[in-house]
């Protein structure tokens, strides 16, 4: 899996649902269309939350992975 270089990193470790989604919804507005935001979370519920949020908003979930209890998501702003 090729991981894109993020333009912004959002640390949501230690936060529970729905806070990671709330924070990424706010942060994605601070980057330009086409740029990539990396979000790190420790809540296992963040995986289905991120899949649902990107489908709902139209932003692109470029890649995701899990390691050492941290879920990392790469989201490209599309609009």
C-alpha positions in Angstrom: 0.0 0.0 0.0 1.4 3.4 -1.0 0.9 5.9 1.7 0.6 9.6 0.6 2.6 12.3 2.2 0.1 14.2 4.4 -0.3 18.0 4.2 -1.7 18.1 7.8 -1.6 15.6 10.7 -4.5 15.4 13.1 -3.8 13.6 16.4 -7.1 12.2 17.8 -5.4 9.5 20.0 -7.3 9.0 23.2 -10.6 10.5 21.9 -13.7 8.4 21.7 -16.5 8.5 19.1 -17.7 10.9 17.8 -14.8 13.3 18.6 -12.3 12.0 15.9 -15.0 12.5 13.2 -15.9 15.9 14.6 -12.3 17.0 14.6 -11.5 15.7 11.1 -14.7 17.4 9.7 -13.3 20.7 11.1 -9.7 20.1 10.1 -10.4 19.1 6.5 -11.7 22.6 5.8 -8.2 24.0 6.6 -6.5 22.3 3.7 -6.9 22.9 0.0 -8.8 20.6 -2.3 -6.5 17.8 -3.4 -4.4 17.9 -0.2 -4.2 14.9 2.2 -5.0 14.9 5.9 -3.6 12.2 8.1 -5.7 11.4 11.2 -4.5 9.1 14.0 -6.9 7.6 16.5 -6.9 4.9 19.1 -10.7 4.2 19.2 -11.4 1.0 17.3 -14.7 2.5 16.3 -12.9 5.1 14.2 -12.5 2.6 11.3 -16.2 2.3 10.5 -16.8 5.9 11.5 -14.2 7.1 8.9 -15.5 4.8 6.2 -19.1 6.2 6.8 -17.9 9.8 7.1 -15.9 9.7 3.8 -18.9 8.1 2.0 -21.2 10.7 3.4 -19.0 13.7 2.7 -17.5 12.6 -0.6 -13.9 13.0 0.6 -11.6 10.2 -0.5 -10.2 7.7 2.0 -6.9 7.1 0.3 -5.4 4.6 2.7 -5.6 3.4 6.3 -3.7 1.1 8.5 -3.4 0.0 12.1 -0.3 -0.6 14.2 0.4 -0.6 17.9 -3.2 0.2 18.7 -3.2 3.4 16.5 -5.5 3.6 13.5 -4.1 5.9 10.8 -6.3 7.3 8.0 -5.3 9.3 5.0 -8.1 11.4 3.6 -7.9 13.6 0.4 -10.1 16.7 0.4 -12.3 16.5 -2.8 -14.4 19.6 -2.5 
